[in-house]
Amino acid sequence: MRTPLAALTVVAALLAAGSASAQARPPGRLEVGGGVGAMGAIHFASVPALEIAPGGKTLTLFQSQSGLETTPAVVARLGIRIASRWWAESAFGLGSTNLVTDITHDRETGAATVSEPVTHYAVEGGLGLRLRGASPGRLKPFLGAGGGYLREVHDGQMFVDTGWSAYAGGGIHYALKQAATGAVKGLGIRVDARAAFAGGGTSLDGDVHVAPAAGASVFVRF
Amino acid sequence: MSTAVRARLCLLTIAVMLFSHARPALAYLKFGVDVGGHQVILRWAATPVRYFVSDPGIPSVSATQFQAAVARAFATWEAVPSATVSYTFGGYTASLPGQDDGRSTLGFMSEPSLDRVLASTSYMVDDATGELLESDIFFNSAFSWSVAENGEPNKWDLQTIALHEIGHFSGLGHSALGETEGASGQRHPIGVAAVMFPIALGTGDISLRTLQPDDIAGISDLYPSDHFRSDTGSVSGRVTKNGAGVYGAHVAVFDPARGEMVGNFTLSTNGQFSVSGLSPGPHVIRVEPIDDADIESFFDISDPVDVNFSVKFYDKIVNVPSGGDSGAITIAVQAK
């Protein structure tokens, strides 16, 4: 998928890190975080180089299979609590991958692989929900979903694709530190996994693609 | 009118005969005319281009049927939305193709000695200005022809062949986007990706009544609409072997999103090429020697065309920007 930041934009803000009770409102309304993540590879539809053969048939000169390699990414996010268990957040992500086309079955030469680097930028917004009654100690599970805008810059900045992204998933928020008073109300780590969807962008076949994504980040709550 | 010189092209055979001053020019295979040491692209300066049809038909195709078939072929080129070329039927004439009468004439002529020439397009060019003054197309009545809607076995489809010839009539040369089997003089195509490929598919075949992306890019490059240049882009660069430029290498640019191919050749001893009329986005580039038709179908026999290298895919995906060029790339090929 082409939404690197989707992997990390998560809903950590929803976690009630400082609460002894799963039902308690977490301290602080604002959360700032950053981390790393990765999204799985995406394969586009295979596209043949076809020629017209006698009798209206076709001849395949070669076959092409394009896709995006696994995308590592960094992300920065900002969340705000909007209810005791609900959080809204926005995120900016930056990822780097390769667009790869594998050539096979060429009539005159062997297989070949051609590629180019692609840089992903994404701005996303989403909602998160802290799960009720399932918080062993400092671990707080959550669910989240959202979507956003995607911009993909090809090698040499010669060409730019734009599209949309969406995600749904969940994770665990682990509170390292929490305080009821003071400017900083909490500090923690979040790990999340999600299904990341993308449409437009570098999708050579025009389809919507989904890929697994995972990430880890650190957050500070105010 | 200053001295006019006629250059005859034999098409749909394996050979193209070109006068020395009608040579491949930059982009696709457009023709260039040498005017005072400068190359002028061969094209009609004003449209619609008026054409006439010879009165004499042949037993299987009347002049009226002939005119209807070529009109459909002309209309196919006119329908390209990114090109502005247009044609108009001027009427029937007793003149035959090849007569220097100032009229662009299409018609049948019997040339049994040209046993591999289905049809041929000739030009009259003002060699002082490079202006295209007249272009005639003759269809060789030594072959059997059909104007049937669905084609006929053992007969050549007039509309299909006319579509190819009208490409030449408009200024396009041959495309090398096709595969053949057999040796020189006995080649037959097994796959074709351009109407402008120099060898016809076969009798009864009507598959190439439709223009292909390479044809569309070519005619649009010659007669661009207002938005063609800004809506499409180009790839340019060099093909080299052992550090030196390769002349006459065929460069096919493949769009992995759409499956479309557009081709051109390196047209200098420096190995330079330019392929325009491409959809914006990532492209894959394949370089091959001319080995699916005789070199004379594309180049003058005296040109130093190099066919001693292996097919090569450029190892990077090349991005085509809207209204711009990819930036020069260098593709190194290796001798066989």
Interface residues (C-beta under 8 A of the other chain):
Chain A: V47 P48 A49 L50 E51 I52 A53 P54 G55 G56 T58 L59 L61 F62 S64 S66 L99 T101 I103 D106 R107 E108 T109 A112 T113 V114 S115 E116 H154 D155 G156 M158 F159 D161 T202 L204 D205 G206
Chain B: L177 G178 E179 P189 I190 G191 V192 A193 L201 G202 D205 I206 S207 L208 Q212 F254 P256 A257 R258 G259 M261 P280 G281 P282 V284 R286 E288 S310 V311 K312 F313 Y314 D315 K316 I317 V318 N319 V320 P321 G324 S326 G327
